[in-house]
Amino acid sequence: MSNAIGNRITDNALNADDGRELIQRALAEIEDQLGWCSTEEKELFTGVYYDTKKVGSFIVKVRNPQGITAVLKLQLRPLPYDEGFIIRHIEGENKSTVIRLPKILVDRPWSEEAGYGFVLFEDLSQLSDLWNSIRPNEDDLVRHGVFLSEFINKLLPVTAWLSAPSVSSQEKYKEAFQHFFEISQKSSHRHISLEEIELLREQFFNILDKIDLHDAHFTHGHLSGKDVKYDEATGEFILLANLYWSWRPKYY
């Protein structure tokens, strides 16, 4: 993968299918080998590439024979770096006492032989999100400010495992636009006309050319209040979506 883009997890989109058979096989194998079986509850999340027929990941709550629950994430497509590696790398450099990463119980990187990889995480579903709703209230924003201050000063900087981009951020985002546009055109869903997309593309590229994005640094790419869990009992912030670490412009 070119370091012009970095840790992009959507490069499998054009060849993905709905993953139904693979998911069922993976769940059966993990239950057989490790004793963790999915609960009767609906899956927690299905990661799709603009289309329900193109599935990249599948997350479900599981339970072992002792009645302990956990969260199982199946990775159906190969990645540049698997999530277990990323989490362990960050944990090794984390200087914060209030931000942590999810605890991994068991993980196996994606392999061609198995056709999937997985990470078995501690169950954090009982904890609240950093934001109580999609539109944060004043209390959410104050708490988010505490989190960001701690993140910037105690968790960053982190040693990058990806080379710095060889192109400007402007070129990177223009290429990314085209990448996602091509994925969307392979989707069975159509919500925006091509004419409107072309107009938005022109406006977006004009904006990119006028702003300063030279100061790129290595950071987490998803820091909204729906990507962070908050434990009121301990005051801890648990950082989710760790596949999104990559090079980003300052204040991204």
C-alpha positions in Angstrom: 0.0 0.0 0.0 1.3 3.4 -0.9 2.3 5.7 2.0 0.5 8.5 0.1 -2.6 7.3 1.9 -1.4 5.1 4.8 -3.6 3.0 7.0 -6.7 2.9 4.8 -9.1 0.1 5.6 -11.4 0.4 2.6 -9.1 -1.0 -0.1 -11.0 -4.3 -0.1 -14.3 -2.6 -0.9 -14.5 -3.4 -4.6 -14.1 -7.2 -4.0 -16.1 -7.6 -0.9 -19.4 -9.6 -0.6 -22.0 -9.9 2.1 -19.8 -12.2 4.2 -22.7 -14.2 5.4 -21.2 -17.7 5.0 -17.8 -16.5 6.3 -19.4 -15.0 9.4 -21.3 -18.1 10.3 -18.2 -20.3 9.7 -16.0 -18.0 11.8 -18.5 -17.9 14.7 -18.8 -21.7 14.7 -15.0 -22.1 14.7 -14.4 -19.6 17.5 -17.1 -21.3 19.6 -15.6 -24.7 18.9 -12.0 -23.6 19.6 -12.4 -21.1 22.4 -15.9 -21.7 23.9 -17.2 -18.2 23.2 -20.6 -18.2 21.4 -22.7 -15.4 20.2 -25.7 -14.4 22.3 -29.2 -14.2 20.9 -29.0 -10.5 20.7 -28.7 -8.7 17.4 -25.1 -7.9 16.2 -23.7 -4.7 17.7 -22.3 -3.5 14.4 -21.7 -4.5 10.8 -19.1 -2.6 8.9 -20.1 -2.1 5.3 -18.5 -0.4 2.2 -21.4 1.9 1.2 -23.5 -1.2 0.6 -25.1 -3.9 2.8 -23.9 -6.4 0.3 -20.2 -5.5 0.9 -19.3 -6.3 4.5 -15.8 -5.8 5.9 -16.3 -6.4 9.6 -18.9 -7.9 12.0 -19.2 -7.2 15.8 -21.3 -9.2 18.2 -21.6 -9.8 21.9 -20.5 -13.3 23.0 -20.6 -15.4 26.1 -18.4 -18.2 27.5 -19.5 -21.2 29.5 -18.9 -19.4 32.7 -21.4 -16.7 31.7 -18.8 -14.0 31.1 -19.6 -11.7 28.2 -17.2 -10.1 25.8 -17.3 -8.4 22.4 -16.1 -10.3 19.3 -15.0 -8.4 16.2 -14.6 -10.4 13.0 -12.3 -8.9 10.4 -13.4 -10.4 7.1 -10.9 -8.6 4.8 -7.1 -8.2 5.1 -5.8 -5.0 6.6 -2.4 -3.2 6.4 -2.1 -3.6 10.2 -4.3 -5.7 12.4 -6.1 -4.1 15.3 -4.3 -6.2 18.0 -0.9 -4.9 16.8 -2.1 -1.3 16.8 -3.6 -1.5 20.3 -0.5 -3.1 21.8 1.7 -0.5 20.1 -0.3 2.4 21.6 -0.5 0.7 25.0 3.2 0.6 25.1 3.6 4.3 24.7 0.5 5.6 26.5 1.5 8.0 29.3 -2.1 8.8 30.3 -3.6 7.4 33.5 -7.2 8.2 32.5 -7.2 7.2 28.8 -6.8 3.5 28.0 -7.5 1.1 25.1 -9.9 -1.8 25.2 -8.5 -4.9 26.9 -7.9 -7.8 24.4 -8.8 -11.2 25.6 -7.8 -13.2 22.5 -6.9 -12.1 19.0 -5.7 -13.6 15.7 -4.7 -11.5 12.7 -6.4 -12.0 9.4 -4.9 -14.9 7.5 -5.6 -16.2 4.0 -5.9 -19.7 5.3 -8.7 -18.9 7.7 -10.2 -16.2 5.5 -10.8 -13.9 8.5 -9.2 -12.6 11.7 -10.7 -11.6 15.0 -10.3 -9.7 18.2 -12.1 -10.6 21.4 -12.5 -7.5 23.6 -13.7 -6.9 27.1 -17.4 -6.1 27.2 -17.7 -2.3 27.4 -21.4 -2.2 26.4 -22.4 -1.2 29.9 -20.4 2.0 29.7 -21.8 5.2 28.3 -20.4 7.0 25.2 -18.5 10.2 25.7 -21.5 12.0 24.2 -24.9 11.0 25.4 -26.4 11.7 21.9 -25.2 12.4 18.4 -25.6 16.1 19.1 -23.5 16.7 22.3 -24.9 18.9 25.1 -22.8 21.3 27.2 -21.8 18.6 29.7 -20.7 16.3 26.9 -18.5 19.1 25.4 -16.9 19.9 28.7 -16.0 16.3 29.3 -14.8 16.0 25.7 -12.5 18.9 26.4 -11.0 17.1 29.3 -10.5 14.0 27.1 -8.8 16.0 24.3 -6.5 17.8 26.6 -5.4 14.5 28.1 -5.1 12.8 24.7 -3.0 15.6 23.2 -0.7 16.0 26.2 -0.4 12.5 27.6 -1.1 10.0 24.8 0.5 11.9 21.9 3.0 11.9 20.3 3.0 8.2 19.4 5.7 6.6 17.3 4.2 6.1 13.9 4.3 2.6 12.3 3.4 4.2 8.9 5.8 6.4 6.9 4.9 10.0 6.7 2.8 10.8 3.5 4.9 11.3 0.4 2.3 13.8 -1.0 0.6 16.9 0.4 -2.6 16.5 2.4 -4.4 18.3 -0.4 -3.3 15.6 -2.9 -4.1 12.9 -0.3 -7.7 14.1 0.2 -8.3 14.5 -3.5 -7.2 11.0 -4.1 -9.3 9.8 -1.2 -12.4 11.5 -2.7 -11.8 9.6 -6.0 -11.3 6.4 -4.0 -14.6 6.7 -2.1 -16.4 7.9 -5.3 -15.4 4.7 -7.1 -16.6 2.6 -4.2 -19.9 4.4 -4.1 -20.4 3.8 -7.8 -20.2 0.1 -7.3 -22.9 0.3 -4.6 -26.5 -0.6 -5.3 -27.6 2.6 -3.5 -27.9 5.9 -5.3 -28.8 9.0 -3.2 -27.0 11.9 -5.0 -26.9 12.7 -8.7 -23.6 12.6 -10.6 -24.1 16.3 -11.5 -24.4 17.2 -7.8 -21.4 15.1 -6.9 -19.3 16.9 -9.6 -20.4 20.3 -8.2 -19.5 19.3 -4.7 -16.2 17.8 -5.8 -15.2 21.1 -7.5 -16.2 23.1 -4.4 -14.3 20.7 -2.1 -11.1 20.8 -4.2 -11.2 24.6 -4.3 -11.5 24.7 -0.5 -8.6 22.3 -0.1 -6.3 24.4 -2.3 -6.9 27.5 -0.1 -6.2 26.1 3.3 -3.0 25.2 5.1 -2.7 21.5 5.8 1.1 21.1 5.8 1.5 20.3 9.5 0.6 16.6 9.5 1.1 14.5 12.6 0.3 10.8 13.5 -2.9 10.6 15.5 -6.2 8.8 15.9 -8.7 9.7 13.1 -12.0 9.2 14.9 -12.3 11.2 18.1 -16.0 12.0 18.2 -17.9 11.3 21.4 -19.4 8.2 19.8 -15.9 6.7 19.3 -14.9 7.0 23.0 -16.4 5.2 26.0 -16.5 6.9 29.4 -16.4 5.1 32.7 -18.0 7.3 35.3 -16.9 5.1 38.2 -13.2 5.4 37.4 -13.1 8.5 35.3 -11.5 6.6 32.5 -11.8 7.2 28.8 -11.6 4.1 26.6 -10.5 4.8 23.0 -12.3 2.8 20.4 -12.0 2.6 16.5 -8.2 2.1 16.7 -7.9 1.1 13.1 -8.0 4.8 12.3 -4.6 5.8 13.5 -2.8 7.5 10.6 -1.2 10.8 9.5 -3.6 13.7 9.8 -3.4 17.5 9.5 -3.0 19.6 12.7 -6.3 19.8 14.7 -7.9 17.2 12.5 
